Amino acid sequence: MMSWISSPIKSSLWKILFFLMVILITSTLIYLNTNSTFWTFFSIIVLIISVHDFLIPTTYQLTEKTVSSKNTFFHRKKNWSSLGSYWIDNNGIFLSPFSQRSRLEGYRGLYLRFSGTDRQLVVNFVKRKFDEQSRND
């Protein structure tokens, strides 16, 4: 079993400042165009929700049977047997239910961020699980 907590907002001061500037500029423009505090606060809430993965710490857990991600608002859990492929990038690893790239995988897959853990341990664990799966098929 493997478990870690990823909190991307803690990793970079410039990302925090950029996010705050985007909220400030967007809310100011909305207020100037609508003169409504309701729509201004609504826009701030929508912006925060849209980047919740960046703002809220996420706990990832890899077990022999499942992989899961959990934060304050969302909990996603998948069986390894339901996953068909994986894609590694600089920040994490994407687990897809499809054997090849698909437009739907962004909605059905699961992204594991490397921050908060050793990248190579996660990659090795995932590769091992997919190798086991391919031998069993």
C-alpha positions as CSV (number, residue, x, y, z in Angstrom):
1,M,0.0,0.0,0.0
2,M,1.1,3.5,-0.8
3,S,-0.4,6.8,0.4
4,W,0.6,10.5,0.1
5,I,-0.9,14.0,0.3
6,S,-0.5,16.4,-2.6
7,S,-0.9,20.2,-2.0
8,P,0.2,22.0,-5.2
9,I,-0.6,25.5,-3.8
10,K,2.2,25.1,-1.2
11,S,4.8,24.4,-3.9
12,S,5.0,27.8,-5.5
13,L,4.5,31.3,-4.3
14,W,4.1,32.7,-7.8
15,K,1.2,30.4,-8.5
16,I,-0.6,31.6,-5.4
17,L,0.0,35.2,-6.5
18,F,-1.1,34.5,-10.0
19,F,-4.3,32.9,-8.8
20,L,-5.1,35.8,-6.5
21,M,-4.5,38.3,-9.3
22,V,-6.8,36.3,-11.6
23,I,-9.6,36.3,-9.0
24,L,-9.0,40.0,-8.3
25,I,-9.1,41.1,-11.9
26,T,-12.0,38.8,-12.8
27,S,-14.2,39.9,-9.9
28,T,-13.4,43.5,-10.5
29,L,-14.4,43.3,-14.2
30,I,-17.6,41.5,-13.3
31,Y,-18.5,44.0,-10.7
32,L,-17.8,46.9,-13.1
33,N,-19.9,45.3,-15.8
34,T,-22.8,44.2,-13.6
35,N,-22.7,46.4,-10.5
36,S,-23.8,43.3,-8.6
37,T,-22.1,41.9,-5.5
38,F,-24.0,38.7,-6.0
39,W,-22.5,38.0,-9.5
40,T,-19.1,39.1,-8.2
41,F,-19.1,36.6,-5.3
42,F,-20.7,34.0,-7.6
43,S,-17.7,34.4,-10.0
44,I,-15.2,34.1,-7.2
45,I,-16.9,30.8,-6.0
46,V,-16.9,29.4,-9.6
47,L,-13.2,30.2,-10.0
48,I,-12.3,28.6,-6.7
49,I,-14.3,25.5,-7.5
50,S,-12.8,25.2,-10.9
51,V,-9.3,25.0,-9.4
52,H,-10.1,23.1,-6.3
53,D,-7.5,20.4,-7.1
54,F,-4.8,23.1,-6.9
55,L,-6.1,24.7,-3.7
56,I,-7.3,21.8,-1.6
57,P,-4.9,19.0,-0.5
58,T,-5.6,15.7,-2.0
59,T,-4.9,12.3,-0.5
60,Y,-3.9,9.5,-2.9
61,Q,-3.9,5.9,-2.0
62,L,-2.7,3.0,-4.0
63,T,-3.5,-0.5,-2.8
64,E,-3.2,-3.9,-4.4
65,K,-6.8,-3.8,-5.6
66,T,-7.7,-0.1,-5.9
67,V,-6.4,3.4,-6.5
68,S,-8.2,6.5,-5.0
69,S,-8.0,10.2,-4.6
70,K,-9.8,12.1,-1.9
71,N,-10.1,15.7,-0.9
72,T,-12.7,17.8,1.1
73,F,-15.3,17.7,-1.7
74,F,-14.6,14.7,-3.9
75,H,-13.7,11.0,-3.5
76,R,-12.8,8.9,-6.5
77,K,-11.9,5.2,-6.3
78,K,-11.1,2.8,-9.1
79,N,-10.2,-0.8,-9.3
80,W,-7.0,-1.6,-11.1
81,S,-8.9,-4.0,-13.3
82,S,-11.0,-1.2,-14.6
83,L,-8.0,0.7,-15.9
84,G,-6.6,0.2,-19.4
85,S,-3.6,2.5,-19.7
86,Y,-1.5,5.2,-18.1
87,W,0.3,8.3,-19.2
88,I,3.2,9.9,-17.4
89,D,3.9,13.7,-17.5
90,N,6.1,16.0,-15.4
91,N,3.6,16.5,-12.6
92,G,1.9,13.2,-12.3
93,I,0.5,10.1,-13.9
94,F,-2.9,9.8,-15.6
95,L,-4.7,6.5,-15.2
96,S,-7.2,5.9,-18.0
97,P,-10.0,3.3,-18.3
98,F,-9.3,3.0,-22.0
99,S,-6.5,1.1,-23.7
100,Q,-5.8,3.9,-26.1
101,R,-6.3,7.7,-25.9
102,S,-9.9,8.9,-25.9
103,R,-11.7,12.1,-25.6
104,L,-13.7,10.7,-22.7
105,E,-10.7,9.7,-20.6
106,G,-10.5,13.2,-19.0
107,Y,-13.9,12.5,-17.4
108,R,-13.4,8.9,-16.5
109,G,-9.7,8.7,-15.6
110,L,-7.8,9.5,-12.5
111,Y,-4.8,11.8,-12.3
112,L,-2.2,11.2,-9.5
113,R,0.0,14.2,-8.7
114,F,3.6,13.5,-7.8
115,S,4.0,16.4,-5.4
116,G,4.2,15.1,-1.8
117,T,5.8,11.8,-2.7
118,D,8.7,10.1,-4.6
119,R,7.8,10.2,-8.3
120,Q,9.7,7.0,-9.0
121,L,7.9,5.0,-6.3
122,V,4.5,5.9,-7.8
123,V,5.6,5.1,-11.4
124,N,7.1,1.8,-10.3
125,F,3.9,0.8,-8.4
126,V,1.7,1.7,-11.4
127,K,3.9,-0.1,-13.9
128,R,3.9,-3.2,-11.7
129,K,0.1,-3.2,-11.4
130,F,-0.3,-2.8,-15.2
131,D,2.3,-5.6,-15.8
132,E,0.4,-7.9,-13.4
133,Q,-2.8,-7.0,-15.2
134,S,-1.5,-7.8,-18.7
135,R,-0.1,-11.1,-17.5
136,N,-3.5,-12.1,-16.1
137,D,-5.3,-11.2,-19.3
